[in-house]
């Protein structure tokens, strides 16, 4: 059995204006969830657990490949890293 490698956790660098835009976008009931997800994917990516905007990138390095997962601040503590 292969042991799970230790992940590298990095905070997504996003300026305050884009972060505020994302918060306003999520709070806006006039925008469809489909459109919200398309915009969020382009800016930060979606959280692997809840689907909100991601704030953390977790990278697992395995020989010649890397597995990349994205999490929000709330779900990073729920993830079994």
N, C-alpha and C positions, 0 to 999 in steps of 0.2 A: 504494500500500500504506500502511496506517495503522500508525504506530509504536505499540508497546506503551507505555502511560502508566506513569510511575513509581508503584509501589505505596506505600500508607501502611501501615506495619506497627505494630500495637498489641498489647501484651500483654493477655490476658484477665485481668481482676481477679477473683480467686477467693480466698476466705479459707482459712486453713489447715485448718479442719475439713472443708470440702467437698472440698478436695484430698485429704486423708487418706481420706475416704469413697470417692472415686473410685479411689484406689490399692487400697484394701481390696476394693472391688467387682470390679475387674479380676482380682485375685488369687484370688477366691473361686470354686472349681471347681463349687460347688453351684448357681450362678446361670447360667442359659443365656445364650449370646452375644446372643440376640435381646433378652432382658430387660436385659442390660447396655447394649446400644446405645440402647434406649429411654430409660434413665435418663441416660446420658451426653449424649444429644442435648438433653435438657431443661436440663442444668447448663452445659455448655460447647460442645457440638457435637462432631462427629467430625472427626478429621484427614482431609484430602482425599487423603492418600497411604496411610496405614497403618490408619486407622479407629480409632485410639486416641483418648483425650480430647484436645481441642485446647487449646493454651495461647497461640496467636498468631492474630490476625485480620489478614488482608491485604486491603486494599480498593484497587481500581482505579477511578478516576473517569473516565467517558467521557461527555462532554457531559451529557445528562439522566439517565444511569443510572450505577449503581455495581455492580461485580462484587465479591462478598465471598467469600473463601476462608478456611478455617480449617486450621491446621497445629499439630502437636505440636512440642516443642523439638527433637526428633531430625530430623524431616522438613523443618523450615523451611530447613535448610541444603541439602537435596536439591532443593528447589523452585527452579525457574528463574525468579527474580523480577527 
